[in-house]
Amino acid sequence: MAEQRFRLPGRHSLFWRLAILLVGFCLLMIWLSWYWGRYIETQNAFLSPDARRVLNSYAAEAEQAWEVGKEQGVDDWLREVRQHESGWVGVIGSDLQSLGSLPLSDAQVQRLTFMRGVDWPMSRRQKTAPWLKIPFPRDASVGSLIIELPERFKPGRHALIWQMLTNVIIPALFTLLLCVGLYRLLIRPLNQLREHANAWRADRLSSGLSSQMTSRQDELGELNRAFDHMATRLQSTVTIQQQLLRDLSHELRTPLSRLRVACDTEQSLPELRERLGREVEGMRRLVDDTLHLAWLDAEREKLPDEDIQVQALWDMLVDNACFESCWPSRQLVCDLGSECWVRGHLNTLAQALENILRNAIRHSPPEGIVRLGGRLDGDGWLLWLEDQGGGVDDSDLERIFAPFIRLDGARPGDGGFGLGLSIARNSLRLQGGDMWAENTAQGLRMIMRLPAAEILAVT
């Protein structure tokens, strides 16, 4: 086998549009979480301009009190400030000694080694309020104001709002924009295609796709053109069949008229028989050729038969079903023994049984039981598969086998009662069997009839 090389999609491929959209979204989210997040975090770590203005004004007042009254002036000013500031406030000189009459305690001296400036970032993870050192505005070498940061000045009071905005609201808006882009790129063209498909299903085959849909150069454009071509072919087929019936009716009138005229004439018997034979043979060839032309695409060869043990087939399907649905095998019960052998085509029977097994699992509760049973009935086997999904309305027991039919209500379709059941029934009928449905007390029972294998006669 020749080695297949990886080929990049074409420049008009939908892959590049999706790649640009998703890469742009990822880069935008990275920028949001890194640059903007760090920016907001940094801004929330610094004191506000109003807080800096108030603290600097305190330092200016402390300097003025020292210049006017020395220790007594500082003591008076401290008493005034402490009336409306609950935290510790002090004034120290360049030698880290108090400029007031009250000396610093050992604990206060130790705290002086962990002071911050008003322009420094404040950690929100610190449990105690930080002490700030604010030098005198006119002569910083004389002294400084030491103040425990008031609670009202702590930064990050609106940090939760900014975090919600950065981590929730803005990403949600960007994700919504991404969804809008994906919708315009994928879903809206598919919805338009679905509307035209519904029109075609309603026999309005003349409803063609717009040039905007078929002129696209990506994969959706190819899909639109394929659907449009399919609609054209279907419309052409229907037109040909209708025209074929009209032509057949017209062509049959002529030999029938000649037959009537020949019967009314007084020709000799040999001439009449020869005339009738020629006209009947012409009509037979006309009908045979017409039916062959009309049903040529619908003809199917008979499927080869073989002996199939249902229990072994069930075990194989259960392994696949458990892997796909994550159901434990104990919930898929088989009451059939090794004596159950049927005659049919293995692949089509497996497909039919797999379709109804998947439907049973899909519509049964998570702890439900799906049970396969059967009995020998004359020269065939009656097999049934029971689920616990609640069943369907009696009026829909036959309707569920129609193609593209999906039920709602107590038993929603989810694709389980449409084409799959129709294929299952048709495949069984091709093998000489049949399929129908009936309700039970807990769910739906799918009944299959298949010819019994000849191995039964030997055993």
C-alpha positions as CSV (number, residue, x, y, z in Angstrom):
1,M,0.0,0.0,0.0
2,A,1.4,3.4,-1.0
3,E,2.2,5.7,1.9
4,Q,-0.4,8.4,2.3
5,R,1.2,11.8,2.9
6,F,-0.4,14.5,5.0
7,R,-1.8,17.3,3.0
8,L,-2.8,20.7,4.3
9,P,-6.3,21.9,3.6
10,G,-6.7,24.3,0.7
11,R,-6.6,28.0,1.2
12,H,-10.4,28.2,0.9
13,S,-11.0,25.4,3.4
14,L,-13.2,26.0,6.4
15,F,-10.3,24.7,8.5
16,W,-8.4,28.1,8.2
17,R,-11.4,30.1,9.2
18,L,-12.0,28.0,12.3
19,A,-8.2,28.0,13.1
20,I,-8.1,31.8,12.9
21,L,-11.2,32.2,15.0
22,L,-10.1,29.7,17.7
23,V,-6.5,30.9,17.8
24,G,-7.7,34.5,18.1
25,F,-10.0,33.5,20.9
26,C,-7.2,31.7,22.7
27,L,-4.8,34.6,22.4
28,L,-7.4,37.0,23.6
29,M,-8.1,34.8,26.6
30,I,-4.3,34.6,27.3
31,W,-4.0,38.3,27.1
32,L,-7.0,38.7,29.4
33,S,-5.7,36.3,32.0
34,W,-2.1,37.5,31.9
35,Y,-1.8,41.2,31.0
36,W,-5.2,42.5,32.0
37,G,-5.4,40.3,35.1
38,R,-1.9,41.4,36.3
39,Y,-2.8,45.0,35.6
40,I,-6.0,44.9,37.6
41,E,-4.2,43.0,40.4
42,T,-1.5,45.7,40.5
43,Q,-3.9,48.6,40.5
44,N,-5.8,47.0,43.4
45,A,-2.6,46.7,45.4
46,F,-1.8,50.5,45.7
47,L,-3.4,53.1,47.8
48,S,-5.9,55.4,46.1
49,P,-5.0,59.1,45.4
50,D,-7.4,60.3,48.1
51,A,-5.7,58.0,50.7
52,R,-2.3,59.3,49.7
53,R,-3.5,62.9,49.9
54,V,-4.9,62.4,53.5
55,L,-1.8,60.6,54.7
56,N,0.6,63.2,53.3
57,S,-1.5,65.9,54.9
58,Y,-1.0,64.1,58.2
59,A,2.7,64.2,57.7
60,A,2.6,67.9,56.9
61,E,0.6,68.6,60.1
62,A,3.0,66.5,62.2
63,E,6.0,68.5,60.8
64,Q,4.3,71.8,61.6
65,A,3.4,70.6,65.1
66,W,7.1,69.7,65.7
67,E,8.3,73.1,64.4
68,V,5.9,75.0,66.5
69,G,5.8,73.2,69.8
70,K,8.4,70.5,69.7
71,E,7.5,67.5,72.0
72,Q,4.4,69.3,73.4
73,G,3.2,70.2,70.0
74,V,3.6,66.6,68.8
75,D,1.7,65.3,71.8
76,D,-1.1,67.7,71.2
77,W,-1.3,66.8,67.6
78,L,-1.2,63.1,68.3
79,R,-4.1,63.4,70.8
80,E,-6.1,65.2,68.2
81,V,-5.4,62.7,65.4
82,R,-6.1,59.7,67.6
83,Q,-9.6,60.9,68.2
84,H,-10.6,60.0,64.6
85,E,-8.0,57.4,63.8
86,S,-8.3,54.1,65.6
87,G,-4.9,52.7,64.6
88,W,-1.5,53.5,66.1
89,V,0.0,56.9,65.1
90,G,3.4,58.2,66.1
91,V,6.1,60.7,65.0
92,I,9.8,59.7,65.1
93,G,13.0,61.3,64.3
94,S,15.9,60.2,62.0
95,D,17.3,58.2,64.9
96,L,14.0,56.2,65.1
97,Q,13.1,57.7,68.5
98,S,9.8,59.3,69.3
99,L,9.6,63.0,68.9
100,G,6.8,63.1,71.4
101,S,7.1,62.9,75.2
102,L,6.0,59.2,75.3
103,P,8.9,56.9,74.3
104,L,8.4,53.9,71.9
105,S,7.9,50.4,73.4
106,D,10.0,47.5,72.3
107,A,7.2,46.0,70.3
108,Q,6.7,49.4,68.5
109,V,10.5,49.6,67.8
110,Q,10.4,46.1,66.3
111,R,7.5,47.1,64.1
112,L,9.5,50.0,62.7
113,T,11.7,47.5,60.8
114,F,8.6,46.5,58.7
115,M,7.3,49.8,57.4
116,R,6.0,50.7,54.0
117,G,5.8,53.9,51.9
118,V,2.6,55.3,50.6
119,D,3.6,54.5,47.1
120,W,4.4,50.8,47.8
121,P,2.0,48.0,46.9
122,M,-0.1,46.6,49.8
123,S,-0.5,42.9,50.2
124,R,-4.1,41.8,50.7
125,R,-2.8,38.5,52.1
126,Q,-1.4,40.2,55.2
127,K,-3.6,39.7,58.2
128,T,-2.6,42.8,60.2
129,A,-2.7,46.4,58.9
130,P,0.7,47.6,57.7
131,W,2.6,50.5,59.2
132,L,3.4,53.3,56.8
133,K,6.4,55.7,57.1
134,I,5.7,59.1,55.6
135,P,8.7,61.5,55.8
136,F,8.1,65.2,56.6
137,P,7.3,67.0,53.3
138,R,9.7,70.0,53.8
139,D,12.6,68.3,55.6
140,A,12.6,64.5,55.6
141,S,15.8,64.3,57.7
142,V,14.0,65.8,60.7
143,G,11.4,63.1,61.2
144,S,8.6,61.0,59.8
145,L,5.0,60.2,60.5
146,I,4.4,56.5,61.4
147,I,0.7,55.5,61.1
148,E,-1.1,52.1,61.0
149,L,-3.0,52.1,57.7
150,P,-6.6,52.9,58.5
151,E,-9.2,50.3,57.4
152,R,-10.9,52.7,55.1
153,F,-7.8,53.2,53.1
154,K,-7.0,49.6,52.5
155,P,-6.7,48.9,48.8
156,G,-8.7,46.1,47.0
157,R,-12.0,46.9,48.5
158,H,-13.6,46.3,45.1
159,A,-11.3,43.4,44.2
160,L,-14.1,40.9,44.1
161,I,-16.0,43.0,41.6
162,W,-12.9,43.3,39.4
163,Q,-12.2,39.6,39.7
164,M,-15.8,38.8,38.6
165,L,-15.4,41.2,35.7
166,T,-12.0,39.8,34.7
167,N,-12.6,36.1,35.3
168,V,-16.3,35.7,34.6
169,I,-18.0,38.5,32.7
170,I,-15.4,39.4,30.1
171,P,-14.6,35.7,29.3
172,A,-18.3,35.1,29.1
173,L,-18.7,37.9,26.6
174,F,-15.7,36.7,24.6
175,T,-17.1,33.2,24.6
176,L,-20.4,34.5,23.4
177,L,-18.7,36.3,20.6
178,L,-16.9,33.1,19.7
179,C,-20.3,31.3,19.7
180,V,-21.7,34.0,17.4
181,G,-18.8,33.5,15.1
182,L,-19.2,29.8,15.0
183,Y,-22.9,30.1,14.5
184,R,-22.5,32.4,11.5
185,L,-19.7,30.2,10.1
186,L,-21.3,26.8,10.7
187,I,-24.8,26.7,12.1
188,R,-26.6,29.3,10.0
189,P,-25.5,27.7,6.7
190,L,-26.5,24.3,8.1
191,N,-29.9,25.6,9.1
192,Q,-30.4,27.0,5.6
193,L,-29.5,23.6,4.2
194,R,-31.9,21.9,6.6
195,E,-34.7,24.2,5.5
196,H,-34.1,23.2,1.9
197,A,-33.8,19.6,2.8
198,N,-37.2,19.8,4.6
199,A,-38.6,21.4,1.4
200,W,-37.2,18.6,-0.7
201,R,-38.7,16.0,1.8
202,A,-42.0,17.7,1.2
203,D,-41.7,17.0,-2.5
204,R,-40.8,20.7,-3.3
205,L,-37.8,19.6,-5.3
206,S,-37.8,22.8,-7.3
207,S,-36.7,24.7,-4.2
208,G,-33.0,25.1,-5.1
209,L,-30.2,26.6,-3.0
210,S,-29.3,30.2,-3.4
211,S,-26.2,31.2,-5.3
212,Q,-24.7,32.5,-2.1
213,M,-24.7,29.0,-0.6
214,T,-23.5,27.2,-3.7
215,S,-20.7,29.7,-4.5
216,R,-18.8,29.2,-1.3
217,Q,-15.4,27.7,-1.8
218,D,-15.1,25.8,1.5
219,E,-16.4,22.4,2.6
220,L,-19.9,23.7,3.2
221,G,-20.0,25.0,-0.3
222,E,-19.1,21.6,-1.6
223,L,-21.9,20.1,0.6
224,N,-24.4,22.7,-0.7
225,R,-23.4,21.9,-4.3
226,A,-23.8,18.2,-3.6
227,F,-27.2,18.7,-2.1
228,D,-28.2,20.9,-5.0
229,H,-27.0,18.3,-7.4
230,M,-28.9,15.7,-5.6
231,A,-32.1,17.7,-5.7
232,T,-31.6,18.3,-9.4
233,R,-31.1,14.5,-9.9
234,L,-34.2,13.7,-7.8
235,Q,-36.3,16.2,-9.7
236,S,-35.0,14.8,-12.9
237,T,-35.8,11.3,-11.8
238,V,-39.3,12.1,-10.8
239,T,-39.9,14.1,-14.0
240,I,-38.5,11.1,-16.0
241,Q,-40.8,8.7,-14.2
242,Q,-43.8,10.9,-14.7
243,Q,-42.9,11.3,-18.3
244,L,-42.3,7.6,-18.6
245,L,-45.8,6.8,-17.4
246,R,-47.3,9.3,-19.8
247,D,-45.3,7.8,-22.6
248,L,-46.2,4.3,-21.6
249,S,-49.8,5.2,-21.6
250,H,-49.6,6.8,-25.0
251,E,-47.6,4.0,-26.5
252,L,-50.0,1.4,-25.3
253,R,-53.0,3.1,-26.8
254,T,-51.7,2.6,-30.3
255,P,-51.3,-1.2,-30.3
256,L,-54.6,-1.5,-28.3
257,S,-56.4,0.5,-30.9
258,R,-54.9,-1.6,-33.7
259,L,-55.9,-4.8,-31.8
260,R,-59.5,-3.5,-31.6
261,V,-59.5,-2.6,-35.3
262,A,-58.1,-6.0,-36.2
263,C,-60.8,-7.8,-34.2
264,D,-63.5,-5.8,-36.0
265,T,-62.1,-6.5,-39.5
266,E,-63.0,-9.6,-41.5
267,Q,-59.5,-10.9,-41.9
268,S,-58.8,-14.6,-42.2
269,L,-57.9,-16.4,-39.0
270,P,-54.2,-17.0,-39.8
271,E,-53.8,-13.3,-40.7
272,L,-55.6,-12.2,-37.5
273,R,-53.6,-14.5,-35.3
274,E,-50.4,-13.3,-36.9
275,R,-51.5,-9.7,-36.4
276,L,-52.5,-10.2,-32.7
277,G,-49.3,-12.0,-31.9
278,R,-47.2,-9.2,-33.4
279,E,-49.1,-6.5,-31.4
280,V,-49.0,-8.5,-28.1
281,E,-45.3,-9.2,-28.5
282,G,-44.7,-5.5,-29.2
283,M,-46.6,-4.5,-26.0
284,R,-44.7,-7.1,-23.9
285,R,-41.4,-5.8,-25.0
286,L,-42.6,-2.2,-24.4
287,V,-43.7,-3.1,-20.8
288,D,-40.5,-5.1,-20.0
289,D,-38.2,-2.3,-21.3
290,T,-40.2,0.3,-19.3
291,L,-40.1,-1.6,-16.0
292,H,-36.4,-2.4,-16.5
293,L,-35.6,1.3,-17.0
294,A,-37.8,2.4,-14.1
295,W,-36.5,-0.2,-11.5
296,L,-33.0,-0.7,-12.6
297,D,-31.5,1.2,-9.7
298,A,-33.8,-0.4,-7.2
299,E,-32.9,-4.0,-8.0
300,R,-31.0,-6.0,-5.3
301,E,-29.5,-9.4,-5.4
302,K,-30.6,-12.0,-2.9
303,L,-28.3,-12.1,0.1
304,P,-26.4,-15.3,0.8
305,D,-27.8,-17.4,3.7
306,E,-25.8,-19.1,6.5
307,D,-26.5,-20.7,9.8
308,I,-26.1,-18.2,12.7
309,Q,-26.1,-18.9,16.4
310,V,-27.9,-16.0,18.0
311,Q,-26.3,-16.4,21.5
312,A,-22.8,-16.0,20.0
313,L,-23.9,-13.0,18.0
314,W,-25.5,-11.5,21.1
315,D,-22.3,-11.9,23.1
316,M,-20.3,-10.0,20.4
317,L,-22.9,-7.2,20.2
318,V,-23.0,-6.9,24.0
319,D,-19.2,-6.3,24.2
320,N,-19.5,-3.5,21.7
321,A,-22.6,-2.0,23.4
322,C,-21.0,-2.1,26.8
323,F,-18.0,-0.4,25.5
324,E,-20.0,2.4,23.7
325,S,-22.7,3.0,26.4
326,C,-20.6,2.1,29.6
327,W,-23.4,-0.2,30.6
328,P,-22.4,-3.3,32.7
329,S,-23.0,-6.6,30.9
330,R,-25.2,-7.8,33.7
331,Q,-27.9,-5.4,32.5
332,L,-27.9,-7.0,29.0
333,V,-29.6,-10.3,29.6
334,C,-29.9,-13.2,27.1
335,D,-32.5,-15.9,27.9
336,L,-31.6,-17.9,24.7
337,G,-29.6,-21.0,24.8
338,S,-27.1,-22.5,22.4
339,E,-29.9,-24.3,20.5
340,C,-31.1,-21.0,18.9
341,W,-29.8,-21.1,15.3
342,V,-31.4,-19.0,12.6
343,R,-30.8,-18.8,8.8
344,G,-29.8,-15.5,7.4
345,H,-27.1,-13.1,6.4
346,L,-24.7,-12.5,9.3
347,N,-23.8,-8.9,8.6
348,T,-27.3,-7.6,8.0
349,L,-28.7,-9.6,11.0
350,A,-26.0,-8.2,13.2
351,Q,-26.7,-4.7,12.0
352,A,-30.4,-5.1,12.6
353,L,-29.9,-6.5,16.1
354,E,-27.3,-3.9,16.9
355,N,-29.7,-1.1,15.9
356,I,-32.5,-2.2,18.1
357,L,-30.1,-2.9,21.0
358,R,-28.7,0.6,20.8
359,N,-32.2,2.0,20.8
360,A,-33.2,-0.1,23.8
361,I,-30.1,1.1,25.8
362,R,-30.7,4.7,24.7
363,H,-34.2,4.8,25.9
364,S,-33.9,2.7,29.1
365,P,-33.0,4.2,32.5
366,P,-29.4,3.9,33.6
367,E,-30.2,0.9,35.9
368,G,-32.6,-0.7,33.5
369,I,-32.5,-4.2,32.1
370,V,-32.5,-5.0,28.4
371,R,-33.5,-8.6,27.8
372,L,-33.3,-10.8,24.7
373,G,-35.6,-13.8,24.5
374,G,-37.2,-16.1,22.0
375,R,-39.0,-19.3,21.2
376,L,-39.2,-21.7,18.3
377,D,-42.4,-21.1,16.3
378,G,-42.9,-23.6,13.5
379,D,-40.2,-23.4,10.9
380,G,-38.9,-20.1,12.3
381,W,-37.7,-18.4,15.5
382,L,-39.5,-15.6,17.2
383,L,-37.0,-13.3,18.9
384,W,-37.8,-10.3,21.0
385,L,-35.8,-7.6,22.7
386,E,-37.4,-5.8,25.7
387,D,-36.4,-2.6,27.2
388,Q,-37.6,-0.5,30.1
389,G,-38.0,2.8,28.4
390,G,-41.8,3.3,28.9
391,G,-42.9,2.3,25.4
392,V,-44.6,4.4,22.7
393,D,-48.2,5.2,21.9
394,D,-50.1,2.3,20.3
395,S,-50.8,4.5,17.2
396,D,-47.0,4.9,16.7
397,L,-46.1,1.2,16.9
398,E,-46.1,0.9,13.1
399,R,-45.0,4.5,12.5
400,I,-41.6,4.1,14.2
401,F,-40.5,1.9,11.3
402,A,-41.0,4.6,8.7
403,P,-37.8,6.3,7.5
404,F,-36.9,9.6,9.2
405,I,-39.7,9.4,11.8
406,R,-38.8,10.6,15.3
407,L,-41.1,10.5,18.2
408,D,-41.4,13.0,21.0
409,G,-43.1,12.9,24.3
410,A,-42.6,10.0,26.6
411,R,-40.1,8.4,24.3
412,P,-38.1,11.0,22.5
413,G,-36.5,10.0,19.3
414,D,-32.9,11.1,19.6
415,G,-32.3,9.4,16.2
416,G,-33.3,6.0,17.7
417,F,-36.6,5.4,15.9
418,G,-35.9,6.8,12.5
419,L,-33.7,5.3,9.8
420,G,-32.2,2.7,12.1
421,L,-35.4,0.8,12.7
422,S,-36.4,1.1,9.0
423,I,-33.1,-0.4,8.0
424,A,-33.4,-3.2,10.6
425,R,-36.9,-4.2,9.3
426,N,-35.8,-4.0,5.7
427,S,-32.7,-6.1,6.3
428,L,-34.7,-8.8,8.1
429,R,-37.3,-8.9,5.3
430,L,-34.5,-9.3,2.8
431,Q,-33.6,-12.5,4.8
432,G,-37.1,-13.8,4.7
433,G,-38.0,-12.5,8.2
434,D,-40.0,-9.6,9.6
435,M,-40.1,-7.2,12.5
436,W,-42.8,-5.5,14.5
437,A,-43.2,-3.8,17.9
438,E,-45.5,-4.0,20.8
439,N,-45.8,-2.4,24.3
440,T,-45.1,-4.1,27.5
441,A,-45.8,-3.1,31.1
442,Q,-42.3,-1.5,31.4
443,G,-41.3,-0.6,27.9
444,L,-41.1,-1.6,24.3
445,R,-40.7,-5.1,22.9
446,M,-39.2,-5.4,19.4
447,I,-40.2,-8.8,17.9
448,M,-38.2,-10.4,15.0
449,R,-39.2,-13.5,13.0
450,L,-36.4,-15.4,11.2
451,P,-36.2,-18.7,9.5
452,A,-34.8,-21.5,11.6
453,A,-31.5,-23.0,10.6
454,E,-31.3,-26.4,9.0
455,I,-29.0,-27.5,11.8
456,L,-32.0,-28.1,14.0
457,A,-33.1,-31.0,11.8
458,V,-29.7,-32.6,12.2
459,T,-29.6,-32.2,16.0
